[in-house]
Structure formats: structure tokens, C-alpha cells
Amino acid sequence: MKKILLSFCFIPLFLSAADFNQGFSGNISFGFGIRDIKSNLSPLANRDYINSLNENPHSSAEASLLLGFELYYGGLIDNDRLFLKNYNGRDISGISLGYERSYLEKFTSSLAFVSSLREKAYANPYLIKQNREETGVSKFGIKLGTSYEIDALQNINLSYLFAKNKIDQELITLNSLKRDGYFHQIELKYNYSFFNAGINYDYNDADGKAQSFSRYGISAGLNHPFMQDYILSPEIAYNKIEAKKINPLFNQKASGNEIKFNLKVVKNNFLDKKNLYSYATYILKKENNDISFYDETYQIFLAGIGYRF
């Protein structure tokens, strides 16, 4: 394990404030774990040098620290709140700052600004037989959300994210592979008691048309109490990715599929303290692409404690 990193973005916090409480509320968690990343594209895999574009993705395991938070301030007008919290999306992970309000008894809507944190990429990931230089990546945008409460056990959530992807130093010479651009994400989710299911459609509109793609998928999960004070939360998601144009370096489209599995266990009333909880989580994210250079596997295991207030 080469590094110990402080991560804000691998997983969201496990317990959310469900009510519009007056004043400050939320929770904070700290955790420690290990992540293993297998990739040719991510600098986190520590593969600055490659001999050819046909090489298998490199794997690197490192220690990781987690700081998770959800902070709310409610009661500005009526049934509303400001929030600052972790954000973990399909293409952007970092923080979310926004405003949320309940109205017409059954509706809740929100507006949030989201931004990535400390992301890195290779300035030219296709550079061979030379050290690939790292550069910063900025991802930021606006997310709109609306929720409708069908009854005490059921609700439907609809969200839309519009964001910009900016590479600080883009050294790719082929215009069709330029990565800067905008992306759109739409998701519809249904929650019933302990069960949830969703569908999504995403479109990445990059400057390079070989980097542009559409993605659509489904997800399903549980949030099931078991034993005393324990909550088990497995979730699985599947996405199909379709590139818009042929990648000229490989003479084919970078299309494929992506699967993500997430398993969390939360123990409430940790050490017999009402507001204290502990958690353990395992995340597996795997992309299989028609171009093997883009294949990636992320595995993360984290455990820690949190405080709810």
C-alpha cells in the first residue's frame, strides 16, 4: 500500500436526516479501509508508464481514510432546509450544497450545486513508452430533484443533473478524443418500505465525439433491519454504455457494460450510545468494454463509526 488518502467521495453517509428539523442536524462519520483499483486510465492505479495500448489494466491496492458528512439547517421559511453533504454520482463524486423544501403536503423539491474534489487524470492516457503526466479534473454542475410521497410506505423520486467536465491540461492531440464537455443525467427511483428500484439515462456530450456516449441502466436495493439495531443494505446496478463514434486509435467504439455492487451494514446504538453508530461497507464496480484498454475494476472495503445529531 503506497499511500494513505483522505477521501470524501467513495461512499455517501449511511444515515440521512429524514425530517425537516428546526436548526442544525445531520451526522458525521470517520472510517478506514482498503481500495484496489485496476485501470489503465485512473492515476490511482499507479500506472504512469505503459509499453503499449494492448496492455492489461494495472492493479494497485492502497489504504484509504474516509470523512463522511451530512449537515442540515432547517426552518428558514417552512418545511425547508439548507444542506451540505457528500455527493456520490455515476460521473461526479464530491460535495453537494443546496436547498430543499416540502410543499403541497406530498411534494419535496431541491436545488443543489455539486462539485468534484481532488480528481486526477492523465493529460494524455494514450501516451506509450513515456511517463504519463497527471493533471487535475474539475467536474461541477446543478442538480434538480423532486419527490412525491404516494403514502406512508411509498415515494417516487425524479432527478436531473447538468454538469461540466474540464481537464486542466488536455494533451491529447486527436480532436475526436478530447474529453472536455458537458453531461446530463436523469434518474427515476421508486421506494417501497425497505425496497428501492430505479432507472437512469445519461448522456456525455464531449468535445471529442469518440468520447461522447449514452448510458442507460437499472438498479435495485434493500434497506432491511435485522437483529437488534442492525441494518443491512445491499444494492446492485447495471448500465449499458454506447459510444457515439469510433475511437481512431483502436478502430472501434468504446462501448460496453458496467456493474456495481454495494453492501453496507450499520449498527445503531453503538456502545449503547443513542447517537453513535458503526458501519462496514464493500463496493465493487466493474466495467467491461469492447476496447479492453478501457476495462476497469474498483473494489473498496471501509469500516468506521459515525455520530448523528
Secondary structure, 3 states (H helix, E strand, C coil): CCCEEEECCCCCCCCCCCCCCCEEEEEEEEEEEEEEEEECCCHHHCCCECCCCCCCCEEEEEEEEEEEEEEEEECCCCCEEEEEEEEECCCCEEEEEEEEEEECCCEEEEEEEEEECCEEEECCCCCCCCECCEEEEEEEEEEEEEEEECCCCEEEEEEEEEEEEEECCCCCCCHHHCCCEEEEEEEEEEEECCEEEEEEEEEEEECCCCCCEEEEEEEEEECEEECCCEEEEEEEEEEEEEECCCECCCCECCCEEEEEEEEEEEECCHHHCCCEEEEEEEEEEEEEECCHHHCEEEEEEEEEEEEEC
